[in-house]
Amino acid sequence: MKKDVIIVGGGIGGLCSGIYLLHKGFNVTIVEQKEKLGGKINIIEEEGFKFDLSASILMTPKIYTDVFEDVGKNYKDYFEIINLDPLYKVFSYDKKSLLVYGDNNKIINEFEKFEKGLSLDFMKFLSKSYEKYYLIKNDFLDKPMINLKELLNLNSIKSLIKIKPLSTTSNYLNKIIKNEIIINYLIFSSMYIGVDPYKNSNIHTLIPAISHLNGLGYIKGGMYKYIESLEKLFKEFGGKVLNNTKVDKVLIENNKIRGIKYKDNTLRSDIVICNNDYTYTVKNLIDKKYLDKRYNKDNIEKKDYSCSVFILYLGLDKTYDTLQVHNIYLNKDFKESIQSAFKGIIPTNPSLYIYYPSIRDKSFCKNNKSSLNIMLRIPNLSLYKSDYNKDDIRKIRDIIIKTIKQIPSMDDIEKHIVYENYLTPKTLEKDYNCYMGNAFGLSHKLLQNIYFRPHIKSKKVEGLYFLNASTHPGNGASVVIGGSKVLSELIYKDYKK
Ligand SMILES: Cc1cc2nc3c(=O)[nH]c(=O)nc-3n(C[C@H](O)[C@H](O)[C@H](O)COP(=O)(O)OP(=O)(O)OC[C@H]3O[C@@H](n4cnc5c(N)ncnc54)[C@H](O)[C@@H]3O)c2cc1C
């Protein structure tokens, strides 16, 4: 008989796991507290403007298309994806700017124009990263990591020795590259999972490296178009969705899943996958006796968490040709501005990520208007306590605008703002149940990574599984999508006759 699966949360991980499991013959219901699916990958549509809510950098495009191809569908029937090149435009506080391409010939030309010998250093970085990436992907990320022997075997140990994870991102890059702008560009983009690059492992330099090795994709219509495509496929395969339904409890009897409870209702199932925030699940949805020792009600709040973000969404009555889709502004006092997110400080001279889909996508710039997201990493609520009231928001907003005006030809931006909106740590806490408003889940420090990250399968409860930014393999849309494939294969193996 077909097994019934309930997925708590319709984030990208819930949707992809649901599709893989439907294809393998399970019945799947997604129970989502909000009206729309997608979780943190969502959309704001107001006053004629459209904004991707959070995620915008589409790494490893093949992972996104594989979800459709793996289940016998042509992704082109659902969405259109293009390759971005340049990948980024990098602006420095001293008015220098640089296009960072994916194409190697273009990198060589652009970097050599900028500084002699720079492209050689950069290629050295890429070739070192290439080996690390394949070792990490094959030996760790693409494995369930639920048994210690997956980590402690000769092959994995040999890989760990080659990967040399102990030196920090900053130290590692300084040994390979001399140019400060390129070092800071790589440090900034290694931070997409929200850990301090001056204190944490250099394995996070794989984030920019993978962007160069696999390219960056862009889905026409923005990231939310991908969520809509997943939802369509999920429903075509017979998946059910319960929207506006907040799960209050995961029901377990005699160490076996029985279903979930919401309001006064019970929904029975053989399997439950918790796609919602892991800390929230541990604190609120599961009885203490069913939790593993490493992450339980007594210690979960004491773990290390990623930083948070402040996002300023601007609707403009002008387009800015100087920007690419992805832009990074590197400010003076770079190290200080980066570390402030881990020291409980809002920086006065911040470095920023600027997302401007309008430059490539007409759906983001109707009638010569355009949509700009500016993201500043800030401390989570445990390090910087604030209600983010109007005055708090205004202060951060003004710091960001002052900084953006430093970009050549953007000094007039304030005159062209016709719509504004914000995302703060409080939004993440209130709307997405993210503990202390963290943006990227449990910190990816080494002792909370790979085997030491929360496992995707419960040791104590038959039928209980987890997949979200805080579990193995970790945060990032492409990483969570990859995790959904590993998880669905694991569940299939556990339940096939
Ligand atoms: C600001 C920001 C920028 C980012 N930028 C990028 C980027 O550029 N590229 C990238 O690859 N990744 C990026 N990420 C990371 C990426 O968004 C996440 O890794 C990914 O969205 C995680 O998906 P998920 O499926 O684990 O969970 P989520 O998106 O967190 O979904 C969980 C779902 O569970 C629901 N839920 C919670 N509690 C309950 C309950 N009790 N009952 C029912 N439903 C519940 C929530 O409403 C939500 O829909 C970014 C993240 C943030 C916050």
The ligand as an SDF file (V2000), in Angstrom:
LIG
                    3D

 53 58  0  0  0  0  0  0  0  0999 V2000
   17.7200   37.0730    3.0530 C   0  0  0  0  0  0  0  0  0  0  0  0
   18.0900   35.7530    2.4590 C   0  0  0  0  0  0  0  0  0  0  0  0
   18.7920   35.7190    1.2650 C   0  0  0  0  0  0  0  0  0  0  0  0
   19.1090   34.4870    0.6830 C   0  0  0  0  0  0  0  0  0  0  0  0
   19.7560   34.4780   -0.5220 N   0  0  0  0  0  0  0  0  0  0  0  0
   19.9810   33.3050   -1.1340 C   0  0  0  0  0  0  0  0  0  0  0  0
   20.5010   33.2800   -2.4530 C   0  0  0  0  0  0  0  0  0  0  0  0
   20.7440   34.3340   -3.0570 O   0  0  0  0  0  0  0  0  0  0  0  0
   20.7180   32.0650   -3.0280 N   0  0  0  0  0  0  0  0  0  0  0  0
   20.4120   30.8950   -2.3950 C   0  0  0  0  0  0  0  0  0  0  0  0
   20.6160   29.8160   -2.9750 O   0  0  0  0  0  0  0  0  0  0  0  0
   19.9030   30.8950   -1.1390 N   0  0  0  0  0  0  0  0  0  0  0  0
   19.6700   32.0610   -0.5190 C   0  0  0  0  0  0  0  0  0  0  0  0
   19.0990   32.0790    0.7300 N   0  0  0  0  0  0  0  0  0  0  0  0
   18.8340   30.8150    1.3950 C   0  0  0  0  0  0  0  0  0  0  0  0
   17.5650   30.1700    0.9020 C   0  0  0  0  0  0  0  0  0  0  0  0
   16.5210   31.1030    0.8320 O   0  0  0  0  0  0  0  0  0  0  0  0
   17.2070   29.0460    1.8750 C   0  0  0  0  0  0  0  0  0  0  0  0
   18.2810   28.1500    2.0070 O   0  0  0  0  0  0  0  0  0  0  0  0
   16.0190   28.2510    1.4150 C   0  0  0  0  0  0  0  0  0  0  0  0
   14.9600   29.0950    1.0300 O   0  0  0  0  0  0  0  0  0  0  0  0
   15.6030   27.3200    2.5380 C   0  0  0  0  0  0  0  0  0  0  0  0
   14.4820   26.6370    2.1340 O   0  0  0  0  0  0  0  0  0  0  0  0
   13.7580   25.6190    3.0730 P   0  0  0  0  0  0  0  0  0  0  0  0
   12.9210   24.7660    2.1970 O   0  0  0  0  0  0  0  0  0  0  0  0
   14.7150   24.9240    3.9370 O   0  0  0  0  0  0  0  0  0  0  0  0
   12.8770   26.4230    4.1130 O   0  0  0  0  0  0  0  0  0  0  0  0
   12.0030   27.7480    4.2100 P   0  0  0  0  0  0  0  0  0  0  0  0
   12.1020   28.6060    3.0290 O   0  0  0  0  0  0  0  0  0  0  0  0
   12.3700   28.3320    5.5230 O   0  0  0  0  0  0  0  0  0  0  0  0
   10.5020   27.1730    4.2800 O   0  0  0  0  0  0  0  0  0  0  0  0
    9.9590   26.6510    5.4400 C   0  0  0  0  0  0  0  0  0  0  0  0
    8.4610   26.7700    5.3520 C   0  0  0  0  0  0  0  0  0  0  0  0
    7.8860   26.2510    6.5480 O   0  0  0  0  0  0  0  0  0  0  0  0
    6.7550   27.0310    6.8730 C   0  0  0  0  0  0  0  0  0  0  0  0
    6.4490   26.8110    8.3020 N   0  0  0  0  0  0  0  0  0  0  0  0
    7.1690   27.2070    9.3760 C   0  0  0  0  0  0  0  0  0  0  0  0
    6.5920   26.7850   10.5130 N   0  0  0  0  0  0  0  0  0  0  0  0
    5.4650   26.1010   10.1470 C   0  0  0  0  0  0  0  0  0  0  0  0
    4.4420   25.4250   10.8630 C   0  0  0  0  0  0  0  0  0  0  0  0
    4.4530   25.3410   12.2140 N   0  0  0  0  0  0  0  0  0  0  0  0
    3.4280   24.8480   10.1710 N   0  0  0  0  0  0  0  0  0  0  0  0
    3.3920   24.9020    8.8040 C   0  0  0  0  0  0  0  0  0  0  0  0
    4.3560   25.5350    8.0800 N   0  0  0  0  0  0  0  0  0  0  0  0
    5.3680   26.1170    8.7360 C   0  0  0  0  0  0  0  0  0  0  0  0
    7.1980   28.4370    6.5470 C   0  0  0  0  0  0  0  0  0  0  0  0
    6.1120   29.3200    6.3910 O   0  0  0  0  0  0  0  0  0  0  0  0
    7.9500   28.1940    5.2330 C   0  0  0  0  0  0  0  0  0  0  0  0
    7.0950   28.2940    4.1240 O   0  0  0  0  0  0  0  0  0  0  0  0
   18.7540   33.2900    1.3320 C   0  0  0  0  0  0  0  0  0  0  0  0
   18.0580   33.3250    2.5510 C   0  0  0  0  0  0  0  0  0  0  0  0
   17.7010   34.5400    3.1040 C   0  0  0  0  0  0  0  0  0  0  0  0
   16.9070   34.5750    4.3680 C   0  0  0  0  0  0  0  0  0  0  0  0
  1  2  1  0
  2  3  1  0
  2 52  2  0
  3  4  2  0
  4  5  1  0
  4 50  1  0
  5  6  2  0
  6  7  1  0
  6 13  1  0
  7  8  2  0
  7  9  1  0
  9 10  1  0
 10 11  2  0
 10 12  1  0
 12 13  2  0
 13 14  1  0
 14 15  1  0
 14 50  1  0
 15 16  1  0
 16 17  1  0
 16 18  1  0
 18 19  1  0
 18 20  1  0
 20 21  1  0
 20 22  1  0
 22 23  1  0
 23 24  1  0
 24 25  2  0
 24 26  1  0
 24 27  1  0
 27 28  1  0
 28 29  2  0
 28 30  1  0
 28 31  1  0
 31 32  1  0
 32 33  1  0
 33 34  1  0
 33 48  1  0
 34 35  1  0
 35 36  1  0
 35 46  1  0
 36 37  1  0
 36 45  1  0
 37 38  2  0
 38 39  1  0
 39 40  1  0
 39 45  2  0
 40 41  1  0
 40 42  2  0
 42 43  1  0
 43 44  2  0
 44 45  1  0
 46 47  1  0
 46 48  1  0
 48 49  1  0
 50 51  2  0
 51 52  1  0
 52 53  1  0
M  END
$$$$
